[in-house]
Amino acid sequence: MKIVRPHLYMTAAASLLVGCRDPLTTQPTDSVTWTANNVQGYVETAKGDPDSAYAWGLVVEGGIARWRECTSASRCTGIERTRPASEVLATEHVGRAPAPDGTEVDVLRLSLTPRRKYVVPATSR
């Protein structure tokens, strides 16, 4: 059983008391909705579990990792993703799948460092 950190509750309580704006759109948003999304993102980030993604055609050049996205181990798309190479922690070969052009490609499961998913609440004085 994991112990929940007390500062998580303080962050949630403080966020409930203050009107919130979505930092990405600067539009007013419901405080409860914003807090719930922010707390969930904070917990995921604080937990520190790596993100994972299915990929094919992984290429690392000049400190940048590029790959094509797969939605599962058996279905691939042509969408290209990039991250700094230092954020790719590990790769694992999980099978083969057809690419959008019909050719068979090797599918990899990438372990990636977690992205920051929460916003630190700030109050104006």
N, C-alpha and C positions, 0 to 999 in steps of 0.2 A: 504494500500500500504506500503510495506517495503522499508526502506532506505538501499541502498547498502553501505557497509562500504568502505571509500576511500582507506584503505590499501589493499583491494582486487585488485584494479586497479594498485596500485604500485607494488604489487607482480606479477601480470600478465605482466606488462611492463618490470620489471626487468628480468623476466624469458625469455621474447622474445629476450632480448639483449645478453643473455649468452647461449653458446652452452650447451646442456644438455645430461646427461647420465641417463639411466633408473637405479634407485638405486637398483632394485631387480636383474637385470642381468648385470649391469655395461656396457652395450652395448650402443653405441651412438644411439640417437633417434632424430627424427625430433623435433626441438624446438617448433614449433607450436602445434604439437600433444601432446607433453609432457606437455606444458603449459595448453592446453585445459583440459586434464585429471586432472592435478593438481588443477586447479582453480575450476573445478566441484567438486572434492573431498573436497576442502577447504570449499566451500559453503555448502555442505551437512553436514560437521562436525561442522562448525560455527553455522548453523541453530539449531543444537542440537536435532533434531528429533530422537527418538529411532528407532533402527532397529527392525524389527519384523520377526518372523519365525514361520512356522507351525511345530508342533512336536508331537511325541507320546512317551510314556515310559520315561517321565522325572524323573530323579533320582538326588537328591542333596546329596553328601557325601563329607566330608572333604574339604569343600569350593569349590568343583567343581560340576558344573551342567552338566549332561550328558543326551542326548536325541537322539531319532532317527528322522531323517528329513522327513517332508512331503512337497511335491511340491505344494499342495493346501489343502484346507479343506476336500477334498474328495479323495485324492490320497497320499499314504504314501510309503516311501522307507525304505531300511534297513541301510542307511548311518548314522553313528553315529557322532554326533557333541559334542564338549565340550566347555565350557566357564567358567570363574570364577563365582561362585554363586552370588557374589556381582553385577555382570553385568546383572543378570536376574531381571528386574524391576517389571514385573507383568505377570500373566498368565490368560488366558480366555479359557473356554471350548467352542469349536465351533462346535462340532459334533462327529460323528463316521465314520470310514472309514476302508476298508480292509487293513491289513498289508501284507507284501510280502509273509508271510506263509499262508495267507488266513483267519486268525482270525480277528475279528472286534476289533478295538482299539479306545480309546478316543483321539480325536485330540485337541491339545491345540494351541492357538496363544500366542507366547511368545513375550513380549516387552523387548528388550535388549538395553543396552547402546550403542551408536554409536561407531564404530571402527574408529580409525584415518585413514583417506583416503587420506591424502595429505602429501607432503614432503616439509619441510622448505628449500627454496633455500639457498645455501651457496656459497660464492665466495671464491676462493683461492687468497691469496695475495702474 
